[in-house]
């Protein structure tokens, strides 16, 4: 379960899982710090399961 705070999705532990900017979901790798950007035509739902 995640909480949406502004444009960030955070895990219950407080770590940022991803950032939502307009129709993009931006995920940052915790290890190498690279970004993965997922482009969409409208975000309906973001589900995060651990």
VMD Tcl script that draws the C-alpha trace (Angstrom):
set ca {
  {0.00 0.00 0.00}
  {1.31 3.47 -0.84}
  {0.34 6.98 0.11}
  {0.16 9.74 -2.48}
  {1.82 12.92 -1.26}
  {1.81 15.75 -3.80}
  {3.29 14.17 -6.95}
  {5.24 11.44 -5.14}
  {4.20 7.93 -4.24}
  {5.82 6.78 -1.02}
  {6.01 3.39 0.58}
  {4.71 3.08 4.15}
  {8.38 3.17 5.27}
  {8.67 6.69 3.78}
  {10.89 5.96 0.77}
  {9.85 7.54 -2.54}
  {8.69 4.88 -5.00}
  {8.00 7.14 -7.98}
  {7.08 10.65 -9.04}
  {4.05 11.49 -11.17}
  {4.43 14.46 -13.54}
  {1.47 15.11 -15.82}
  {1.09 11.88 -17.85}
  {4.48 10.44 -16.86}
  {5.55 8.08 -14.09}
  {9.22 8.63 -13.20}
  {11.03 5.86 -11.30}
  {14.57 6.32 -9.96}
  {16.80 3.31 -9.36}
  {18.01 3.26 -5.75}
  {21.31 1.66 -6.77}
  {22.59 3.37 -9.93}
  {20.41 6.53 -9.67}
  {19.21 6.25 -13.29}
  {15.65 7.24 -14.16}
  {13.00 5.21 -15.95}
  {10.18 7.28 -17.43}
  {6.87 5.69 -18.40}
  {4.83 7.86 -20.77}
  {1.04 7.42 -20.70}
  {-2.10 8.93 -22.18}
  {-3.49 9.47 -18.70}
  {-2.74 7.70 -15.45}
  {-5.75 5.89 -14.05}
  {-4.08 4.08 -11.16}
  {-0.64 3.28 -9.76}
  {-0.48 0.09 -7.72}
  {2.60 -0.91 -5.77}
  {2.92 -4.33 -4.18}
  {5.89 -5.43 -2.14}
}
mol new
graphics top color blue
foreach p $ca { graphics top sphere $p radius 0.5 }
foreach p [lrange $ca 0 end-1] q [lrange $ca 1 end] { graphics top cylinder $p $q radius 0.2 }
display resetview
